[in-house]
Structure formats: structure tokens, C-alpha cells
Amino acid sequence: DAKTTQPPSMDCAEGRAANLPCNHSTISGNEYVYWYRQIHSQGPQYIIHGLKNNETNEMASLIITEDRKSSTLILPHATLRDTAVYYCIVRRDDKIIFGKGTRLHILP
Amino acid sequence: DTGVSQNPRHKITKRGQNVTFRCDPISEHNRLYWYRQTLGQGPEFLTYFQNEAQLEKSRLLSDRFSAERPKGSFSTLEIQRTEQGDSAMYLCASSATDRGGHEQYFGPGTRLTVT
């Protein structure tokens, strides 16, 4: 699986959009980009995934650059409950290889 | 709640003892995964099943670790002769390949402490 690079931590004001970047410059053509998050003391939670096109669901939007070497997860209106570690993952097969993720702090 | 459940939630054991954890996946999910997570790290893949067949095992899974999914439903993870380095959160996840298998649903985990 391609390696991903994420900032170790980020802050975002409550009510603002949280934009979490991820670099995956070695991604190959058949590898998807996935985002999961892990709230303290809970198991990871799937957020969204994409291959080439931008994706949106009820939780977030995923913006993938045209060359697919980076992506951004957007939480449109961050709340305190969005405080978590966010993992960007690139995967081709069935298992998930997690990195250290980005610890997102939502500030009141 | 029809999510993934894991039992026990916490286990404290003495070094050298055997422990067994259970995972009940979401009903009709054919894939089941085990991960291990230590403090400050992301979860590490251990092994996964499709129905009752164990399809892949990580090199992290030493001979002291064994996992089963005998009827393709619940799974057990056994650690024999536990060591202090086995202390971690053990996470189980499930997915359905007939829906693409993109989403893995995780349980709350079993926290193991080896003293």
C-alpha cells in the first residue's frame, strides 16, 4: 500500500470547516483513498472513500487532486464531537494499514 | 444495536497465562478482521477471514497467537503464554464484500493488560 503523510495535529474553531490534508504521492492507479477517524477510547469509524472523483456524504467531503497525489478531507461545520484522530489511508486490497493520523482539536 | 461487539471489554492477566477474546461481527458480514493498537499508534493489521477461511496473517502474529472463525460468524483470538508486550487494545472489524467491502465497521475493542 502507498504511504501517506499527514500533519500530526491541527486545530479548528467550532462551527468552521475543518480541512485535513493528506499526501500520497506514491499512490497507484487502482488504490483508493480512505478516511477513518477514531474518537478517544472507541474503535475507528469509517468516514468516506474515493478513487478519482471528489466524494461527499453526510459526514464529510473528500477532495482528490487530479494527479491523485494528495487529498483533503473536509468537515463542513466542525463540532466538539469531531475531536478525534483522523487517518488517511491508501489501500488496494482488503486490509487497512493505518499510519499515525492527524489529531484534530476542535476549539470552542 | 447491531454493530460489532467484542468481549470482554477489559482483560487483566498475569504474564504466562492464556487469554481468549471474542468478536461478533455485524450479521451477514462475510469479512472479519483483527487489529492491535498500542498507545499513540494507529491500529496494526493482524489477520482476516472471509467466512470461515483465514485469508491472511500479518508477520506480527507470532505462533502464540491464533484466530478462528469456525462457522463463519463470530471469531476468537487466543494469545498463549502472554507477555507484557502483548498489552494493547485488540480491535475487531467486519465488512460485506457484496457491498464492495469498502467500509469496515469496528467494534469497541478489548483492552488487554499483562502484568
Boltz contact constraints between the chains, C-beta under 6 A:
constraints:
  - contact:
      token1: [A, 43]
      token2: [B, 91]
      max_distance: 6.0
  - contact:
      token1: [A, 43]
      token2: [B, 106]
      max_distance: 6.0
  - contact:
      token1: [A, 43]
      token2: [B, 107]
      max_distance: 6.0
  - contact:
      token1: [A, 43]
      token2: [B, 108]
      max_distance: 6.0
  - contact:
      token1: [A, 43]
      token2: [B, 109]
      max_distance: 6.0
  - contact:
      token1: [A, 44]
      token2: [B, 106]
      max_distance: 6.0
  - contact:
      token1: [A, 46]
      token2: [B, 103]
      max_distance: 6.0
  - contact:
      token1: [A, 49]
      token2: [B, 102]
      max_distance: 6.0
  - contact:
      token1: [A, 87]
      token2: [B, 42]
      max_distance: 6.0
  - contact:
      token1: [A, 95]
      token2: [B, 45]
      max_distance: 6.0
  - contact:
      token1: [A, 98]
      token2: [B, 42]
      max_distance: 6.0
  - contact:
      token1: [A, 98]
      token2: [B, 43]
      max_distance: 6.0
  - contact:
      token1: [A, 99]
      token2: [B, 42]
      max_distance: 6.0
  - contact:
      token1: [A, 100]
      token2: [B, 42]
      max_distance: 6.0
  - contact:
      token1: [A, 101]
      token2: [B, 42]
      max_distance: 6.0
